């Protein structure tokens, strides 16, 4: 009995060594995993574009949301596997109208998703996923990087009355989204076309109904502030610069529409600055 009691209270040296080694191994593996997560390189926008152009489509599924029968696909290049959003829609819609009653053509087109991404990137913004043109089933399509780390849609946030953890930062992000949508006349920014990541960053998706040449702002009263770098970039826009940025995905009249709305946006914010002061309107 004494021998059994001693063995219970005082493990042998080998038992202690094994336990110590096991504990060290667990800590080492945890450190390796943590280091790997920190060191894992992000996929740059240029890399995303290349992947979307060349990755093999290994599976695809028609989405239930939306009216254009867009597709969620999984792509792989042998090293990277990632989902993408495929949109092939390209059709004429019922005309919109200019303030003087002139009809203005309006389309629902995959091309605008690519144009929005390219213009967004040109303006120095980072809220729209990479999008490229590619043929799918012999049809031209926009293939867009499926946004990473999505927590919910704006629709879900409002339905559940979830408040952002940093209201001021949230309003800054939303103000940027509103300015961009007014610039491109994105009449279809519904609650399902705005996603939110786990760290509360806004992601703008689906721009197929933007870029009508309508020479007016949708709801100028919604434009209450603008990031200073974005305002300066918009103020300095030119038609040739836009044409180069969008790489042929917009017509001359669509670019002229952007320039007319640019003028209205600049006038609107200058008026607000005169009324409220520059510091209250142009935010860092």
PEFEN-V880612 format. One line per field, one symbol per residue. phi: phi as a letter, one per 40 degrees, with the letter a starting at -180 (. if undefined). burial: # if it has 16 or more other C-alpha atoms within 10 Angstrom, else .. Layout:
phi=???
burial=???
This chain:
phi=.ccccccccbcccccccccccccccccccccccccccccdccccccccdccccbccccaaaccccgbcfcbcbbbabgbbbacabbbbcaacbcdcbcdcgccbdabbadcccccccccdcccgcbbbccabcacbfgbcacbbdcdcfccaccdcccccfccccbdcccccccccccccccccfccbccccbbbbccbgbcbcbgbcbcgccdcaccadcccbaacdcccccccccbdcccdcccfgcbcdcccccccccdcccccccccccccbgcccbcbc
burial=...............................................##.###.#.#..........#.#######.....#########......#.......###################..#########.....########..#..##..#............#.###############..#..#####...##################.....#####..##..#.......##.##..##...############..###.##....#..##..
